[in-house]
Amino acid sequence: MAQRGRPRAFDRQVALRRAMEVFWEHGYEGTAMTDLTGAMGINSPSLYAAFGGKEELFRAAVGLYGETEGGLTDRALRGEPTACSAIEAMLRDNAVAYSTGDGPRGCMIVLAGSTYTTRSESVRDFLIEQRAETVGQVTARLVRGVVEGDLTGGIDTAMIADFYTTVLYGLSIRARDRASTAELNKIIDGAMAAWPALTQPR
């Protein structure tokens, strides 16, 4: 009689990535526990044992997204030599990521909590905080540009950061609506054309 093989070991990172993709595609409210257990290949007790519950799993999935597909903004803001090139790279790099590849289109942080109920207000607030962090990152990069002499002092860095992060979030929604990379880049062309006027001292 043939011996039964050993059960496959649970790979937490693989399971978390599969959960991330489900949340990314369907949003927090649109994702059922059965969707998660089916994608992750585990049962409900195992999910609760490994991650603590649906919301805790979602927060971990958002963390993974930030370390992987969602890390383009941080890399652009840190890696480019000027504030202008950093903002443009942030927009264009994300536009490509949002509109190509096999994964869900758009940004998980923008789209996963677009609908909510009173039971998921904590998730909504968590995503608001995540988006606010992005605004803060962009603001800090603009302030750095002023300090380094790349930008003129007296500009409204908070307003400029709000403008370009709003463009970034809009690109995500347009990508989910099946806009092509070329179409997204035309939007970015317009946004960057506004740069000289936006960076004038007030």
C-alpha positions as semicolon CSV with decimal commas, in nm:
position;residue;x (nm);y (nm);z (nm)
1;M;0,000;0,000;0,000
2;A;0,145;0,338;-0,101
3;Q;0,219;0,579;0,178
4;R;0,038;0,906;0,181
5;G;0,258;1,204;0,106
6;R;0,321;1,469;0,365
7;P;0,083;1,766;0,344
8;R;0,227;2,071;0,177
9;A;0,365;2,323;0,423
10;F;0,168;2,645;0,460
11;D;0,350;2,932;0,288
12;R;0,232;3,246;0,461
13;Q;0,376;3,486;0,202
14;V;0,221;3,302;-0,091
15;A;-0,116;3,295;0,086
16;L;-0,087;3,664;0,173
17;R;-0,009;3,757;-0,185
18;R;-0,313;3,567;-0,308
19;A;-0,528;3,747;-0,053
20;M;-0,379;4,079;-0,162
21;E;-0,481;4,013;-0,522
22;V;-0,838;3,927;-0,418
23;F;-0,874;4,243;-0,208
24;W;-0,712;4,448;-0,483
25;E;-0,957;4,322;-0,744
26;H;-1,279;4,317;-0,542
27;G;-1,222;4,565;-0,259
28;Y;-1,262;4,499;0,111
29;E;-1,642;4,495;0,116
30;G;-1,667;4,299;-0,208
31;T;-1,444;4,019;-0,081
32;A;-1,608;3,730;0,104
33;M;-1,426;3,497;0,339
34;T;-1,491;3,214;0,094
35;D;-1,313;3,418;-0,177
36;L;-1,012;3,447;0,049
37;T;-0,997;3,087;0,168
38;G;-1,043;2,963;-0,188
39;A;-0,764;3,182;-0,325
40;M;-0,531;3,110;-0,034
41;G;-0,597;2,736;-0,030
42;I;-0,677;2,724;0,342
43;N;-0,988;2,690;0,557
44;S;-1,139;2,958;0,778
45;P;-0,984;2,834;1,107
46;S;-0,640;2,836;0,944
47;L;-0,694;3,189;0,812
48;Y;-0,794;3,313;1,156
49;A;-0,502;3,131;1,317
50;A;-0,249;3,275;1,070
51;F;-0,381;3,630;1,028
52;G;-0,640;3,699;1,298
53;G;-0,938;3,775;1,076
54;K;-1,047;3,950;0,760
55;E;-0,949;4,304;0,861
56;E;-0,613;4,198;0,999
57;L;-0,550;4,005;0,678
58;F;-0,645;4,311;0,474
59;R;-0,403;4,531;0,666
60;A;-0,126;4,278;0,611
61;A;-0,216;4,264;0,240
62;V;-0,193;4,643;0,216
63;G;0,150;4,621;0,379
64;L;0,261;4,368;0,120
65;Y;0,124;4,586;-0,159
66;G;0,329;4,879;-0,031
67;E;0,644;4,668;-0,032
68;T;0,585;4,538;-0,386
69;E;0,361;4,686;-0,656
70;G;0,278;4,991;-0,447
71;G;0,641;5,089;-0,388
72;L;0,687;5,283;-0,713
73;T;0,593;5,618;-0,561
74;D;0,850;5,592;-0,285
75;R;1,121;5,486;-0,530
76;A;1,045;5,773;-0,767
77;L;1,042;6,033;-0,491
78;R;1,369;5,907;-0,346
79;G;1,556;5,828;-0,665
80;E;1,503;6,122;-0,897
81;P;1,742;6,420;-0,882
82;T;1,484;6,701;-0,898
83;A;1,137;6,751;-0,756
84;C;0,991;6,787;-1,105
85;S;1,147;6,466;-1,233
86;A;1,041;6,287;-0,913
87;I;0,676;6,389;-0,954
88;E;0,675;6,298;-1,321
89;A;0,841;5,961;-1,258
90;M;0,587;5,891;-0,982
91;L;0,300;5,952;-1,223
92;R;0,443;5,776;-1,528
93;D;0,581;5,472;-1,344
94;N;0,250;5,417;-1,169
95;A;0,055;5,471;-1,492
96;V;0,243;5,181;-1,649
97;A;0,189;4,962;-1,342
98;Y;-0,180;5,051;-1,323
99;S;-0,253;4,973;-1,688
100;T;-0,035;4,674;-1,775
101;G;0,048;4,330;-1,640
102;D;-0,163;4,037;-1,531
103;G;-0,274;4,173;-1,196
104;P;-0,572;4,395;-1,114
105;R;-0,563;4,741;-1,272
106;G;-0,524;5,055;-1,068
107;C;-0,398;5,109;-0,714
108;M;-0,512;4,888;-0,428
109;I;-0,488;5,173;-0,175
110;V;-0,722;5,389;-0,383
111;L;-0,970;5,125;-0,496
112;A;-0,999;4,864;-0,220
113;G;-1,198;5,086;0,014
114;S;-1,405;5,290;-0,229
115;T;-1,723;5,142;-0,079
116;Y;-1,777;5,072;0,290
117;T;-2,041;5,017;0,555
118;T;-2,054;5,114;0,920
119;R;-1,891;4,778;0,993
120;S;-1,584;4,867;0,784
121;E;-1,528;5,230;0,883
122;S;-1,198;5,130;1,044
123;V;-1,082;4,998;0,707
124;R;-1,192;5,320;0,537
125;D;-1,000;5,524;0,795
126;F;-0,695;5,301;0,757
127;L;-0,689;5,363;0,380
128;I;-0,740;5,737;0,432
129;E;-0,428;5,729;0,650
130;Q;-0,238;5,538;0,382
131;R;-0,328;5,796;0,117
132;A;-0,241;6,080;0,355
133;E;0,103;5,926;0,395
134;T;0,150;5,950;0,019
135;V;0,054;6,319;0,026
136;G;0,306;6,363;0,306
137;Q;0,578;6,192;0,104
138;V;0,514;6,415;-0,195
139;T;0,507;6,726;0,025
140;A;0,839;6,626;0,182
141;R;0,995;6,583;-0,162
142;L;0,882;6,930;-0,263
143;V;1,016;7,079;0,061
144;R;1,345;6,903;-0,011
145;G;1,343;7,066;-0,354
146;V;1,311;7,408;-0,190
147;V;1,592;7,334;0,055
148;E;1,821;7,214;-0,225
149;G;1,742;7,516;-0,441
150;D;1,564;7,311;-0,704
151;L;1,241;7,498;-0,631
152;T;1,185;7,861;-0,537
153;G;1,102;7,940;-0,177
154;G;0,755;8,066;-0,100
155;I;0,570;7,804;-0,306
156;D;0,265;7,627;-0,165
157;T;0,410;7,278;-0,127
158;A;0,095;7,141;0,037
159;M;-0,125;7,255;-0,252
160;I;0,114;7,117;-0,513
161;A;0,130;6,783;-0,331
162;D;-0,249;6,769;-0,312
163;F;-0,277;6,843;-0,683
164;Y;-0,034;6,574;-0,800
165;T;-0,157;6,306;-0,561
166;T;-0,511;6,376;-0,682
167;V;-0,386;6,322;-1,037
168;L;-0,219;6,000;-0,922
169;Y;-0,539;5,870;-0,764
170;G;-0,738;5,969;-1,072
171;L;-0,503;5,768;-1,292
172;S;-0,586;5,465;-1,081
173;I;-0,958;5,504;-1,143
174;R;-0,908;5,563;-1,515
175;A;-0,689;5,252;-1,533
176;R;-0,960;5,045;-1,366
177;D;-1,191;5,180;-1,637
178;R;-0,954;5,018;-1,892
179;A;-0,772;5,335;-2,002
180;S;-0,449;5,250;-2,183
181;T;-0,101;5,355;-2,078
182;A;-0,097;5,602;-2,368
183;E;-0,422;5,757;-2,249
184;L;-0,290;5,787;-1,896
185;N;0,028;5,949;-2,023
186;K;-0,174;6,217;-2,201
187;I;-0,330;6,304;-1,866
188;I;0,018;6,321;-1,715
189;D;0,133;6,546;-2,000
190;G;-0,138;6,792;-1,901
191;A;-0,056;6,768;-1,532
192;M;0,312;6,832;-1,592
193;A;0,231;7,126;-1,820
194;A;0,085;7,290;-1,510
195;W;0,412;7,253;-1,317
196;P;0,562;7,598;-1,400
197;A;0,248;7,782;-1,288
198;L;0,201;7,569;-0,975
199;T;0,559;7,619;-0,861
200;Q;0,552;7,998;-0,877
201;P;0,578;8,170;-0,537
202;R;0,244;8,282;-0,398
